[in-house]
Amino acid sequence: MMVLRPVTSPLTRPVRLAVLISGGGTTLLNFLDAMHRGDLAAEIPVVIASRADCRGVDRSRARGLRCEVIERRAFNDVAGFSRAIFEILRNAQVDLVTLAGFLSLIEIPDDFLGRVMNIHPALIPAFCGHGFYGHHVHEAVLARGCKLSGCTVHFADNHYDQGPIILQQAVPVLDADTPDTLAARVFEAECQAYPEAIRLFAAGRLEIRDRRVFTRPALH
């Protein structure tokens, strides 16, 4: 049985997060808000954007964060793109990598297995995989007539949305919903779920067994 412990013991300091973005950086802003409120003991030594023109770059730098732009199109393959990213992450000495609307596939090296998280705006395994991101997800949920949607936080592997699930949070789908109104309700759930997953990681409470994540009891 394979057992991975992302953190073998609780951290006695704020968790060092890398935040990878491709769009507006709203999840990054959620982290910063949670940190400001005292709900998330973390620091963000580096943000990496896959596009120079995404709004999240300006938002990051406006808040005094280091933001590096690593564009996928500048590399011939996923391997080279991934090496460039993880070299920065190693140098920044991050504990955990958070994919926050990061749309490019990356190859996760062995020393970062169990240390990369992603959030998906649906209840995996529904409406996930390549091509299911942003409003594409919510449009598909509404077209199928689902009564529930939500978000999933999971450890990332080298495939779209297939890594072990850490936690999920459901929201209702209302008859009058549009993709915009459903997206807003799902994002409210994301704002709770992602910081909670990070807190569990930092507390050393997450354990992966055979592609399932178990939450160990809190230490008192």
C-alpha positions in Angstrom: 0.0 0.0 0.0 1.4 3.4 -1.0 1.3 6.0 1.8 2.4 9.6 1.3 2.3 12.2 4.0 2.5 15.6 2.5 3.6 17.0 5.8 4.9 14.6 8.4 4.3 16.9 11.3 2.4 20.2 11.8 4.2 23.2 10.7 5.2 25.6 13.5 5.3 28.6 11.1 3.1 29.9 8.3 2.9 27.6 5.4 4.8 29.0 2.3 2.5 28.9 -0.7 3.2 29.3 -4.4 0.1 30.4 -6.3 -0.1 29.5 -10.0 -2.5 31.6 -12.1 -3.7 32.0 -15.7 -6.5 34.5 -15.3 -7.8 37.2 -12.9 -6.2 35.9 -9.7 -9.5 35.8 -7.7 -8.4 32.7 -5.8 -5.2 34.5 -4.9 -7.2 37.4 -3.6 -9.2 35.0 -1.6 -6.0 33.6 0.0 -4.8 37.1 0.8 -8.1 38.1 2.3 -8.1 34.9 4.5 -4.5 35.7 5.6 -5.5 39.3 6.4 -8.4 38.1 8.6 -6.2 35.6 10.4 -8.0 32.6 9.0 -5.0 31.3 7.1 -1.5 31.3 8.5 0.4 31.5 5.3 2.8 33.6 3.3 3.2 33.8 -0.5 6.8 34.1 -1.6 6.0 33.7 -5.3 3.2 33.8 -7.8 3.6 32.3 -11.3 1.5 33.3 -14.2 1.2 31.3 -17.5 0.2 34.5 -19.4 1.7 37.9 -19.3 -1.6 39.6 -20.1 -3.7 38.0 -17.4 -5.2 40.4 -14.8 -3.7 38.4 -11.9 -0.2 39.6 -12.8 -1.1 43.2 -12.1 -3.1 42.3 -9.0 -0.2 40.3 -7.6 2.3 43.0 -8.1 -0.1 45.7 -6.8 0.0 43.8 -3.5 3.7 43.6 -3.4 4.0 40.0 -4.4 6.7 38.6 -6.5 5.1 37.4 -9.8 7.0 35.5 -12.4 5.6 35.0 -15.9 6.4 31.6 -17.5 4.4 31.3 -20.7 3.7 27.8 -22.0 4.2 28.9 -25.6 7.8 29.8 -24.9 8.6 26.1 -24.5 8.6 23.2 -27.0 7.0 20.7 -24.5 5.4 20.3 -21.2 8.6 18.9 -19.6 10.6 22.1 -20.3 7.8 24.3 -19.2 7.4 22.3 -16.0 11.2 22.3 -15.2 11.2 26.1 -15.5 8.4 26.4 -13.0 9.6 24.0 -10.5 13.1 25.5 -10.5 11.6 28.8 -9.3 9.4 27.0 -6.7 12.5 25.1 -5.3 14.4 28.4 -5.1 11.5 30.0 -3.3 11.4 27.1 -0.8 7.7 26.7 -0.9 5.9 24.1 1.1 2.8 23.8 -1.1 2.0 24.7 -4.7 -1.6 25.9 -5.2 -3.1 25.9 -8.7 -5.5 28.8 -8.8 -7.1 28.9 -12.2 -3.9 27.6 -13.8 -4.9 26.2 -17.1 -1.7 24.7 -18.4 -0.8 21.1 -17.7 2.4 20.6 -15.8 4.6 17.5 -14.9 5.1 17.3 -11.2 8.5 16.1 -10.2 9.0 13.5 -7.5 10.0 16.0 -4.8 6.7 17.8 -5.2 4.4 14.8 -5.2 1.7 15.4 -2.6 2.6 19.1 -2.5 0.6 20.4 -5.4 -3.1 21.2 -4.9 -5.8 22.2 -7.4 -9.4 23.4 -7.1 -12.0 22.5 -9.7 -15.4 24.2 -9.9 -17.5 21.0 -10.0 -17.9 17.8 -8.0 -15.3 15.5 -9.5 -15.6 13.1 -11.3 -18.4 15.1 -12.9 -17.6 17.8 -15.4 -13.9 17.6 -15.2 -10.9 16.9 -17.4 -9.4 18.6 -20.4 -11.5 21.5 -21.6 -13.7 21.7 -18.5 -12.7 25.0 -16.9 -14.4 28.3 -15.9 -17.8 28.9 -17.5 -17.5 25.8 -19.6 -18.1 23.8 -16.4 -21.1 25.8 -15.3 -22.7 25.8 -18.8 -22.4 22.0 -18.9 -23.9 21.6 -15.4 -26.9 23.7 -16.4 -27.3 22.0 -19.7 -27.4 18.6 -18.0 -30.1 19.8 -15.5 -28.0 19.0 -12.4 -29.6 19.9 -9.1 -26.2 20.1 -7.3 -22.8 21.4 -8.2 -19.9 22.6 -6.1 -16.1 22.5 -5.9 -13.4 19.9 -5.4 -10.0 20.4 -3.9 -7.6 17.7 -4.8 -3.9 16.8 -5.0 -2.7 17.3 -8.6 -1.0 14.6 -10.6 0.1 14.7 -14.2 -3.4 14.4 -15.6 -6.3 16.9 -15.6 -8.4 16.7 -12.5 -7.5 13.1 -11.7 -5.5 13.4 -8.4 -6.7 12.2 -5.0 -9.6 14.3 -3.6 -9.0 16.2 -0.4 -12.5 17.7 0.1 -15.6 18.7 -1.7 -18.3 21.3 -1.0 -21.7 21.2 -2.7 -24.1 24.0 -3.6 -27.6 23.9 -5.0 -28.3 24.6 -8.7 -31.4 26.8 -8.9 -34.0 26.8 -11.7 -33.2 30.4 -12.5 -29.5 30.1 -12.5 -27.3 31.3 -15.3 -23.6 30.4 -15.7 -22.7 33.6 -14.0 -25.0 33.1 -10.9 -23.9 29.5 -10.6 -20.3 30.5 -10.9 -20.7 33.0 -8.1 -22.3 30.5 -5.8 -19.6 27.9 -6.5 -16.8 30.5 -5.9 -18.3 31.2 -2.5 -17.8 27.5 -1.7 -14.3 27.7 -3.1 -13.4 30.5 -0.8 -14.1 28.3 2.1 -12.8 24.9 0.8 -9.4 25.9 -0.6 -8.1 27.6 2.6 -9.5 24.7 4.7 -7.5 22.2 2.6 -4.4 24.3 3.0 -4.9 24.4 6.8 -5.3 20.6 6.9 -2.0 20.3 4.9 -0.2 22.7 7.2 -1.4 20.8 10.2 0.0 17.6 8.9 -3.4 16.0 8.8 -3.6 14.8 5.2 -2.6 11.2 4.3 -2.8 9.6 0.9 -3.5 5.9 0.7 -4.0 4.2 -2.7 -5.2 7.4 -4.3 -7.6 8.2 -1.4 -7.0 11.1 1.0 -7.7 10.5 4.7 -7.8 13.3 7.2 -6.1 12.5 10.5 -7.6 13.7 13.8 -6.4 17.1 15.0 -3.6 17.1 17.6 -4.5 18.7 20.9 
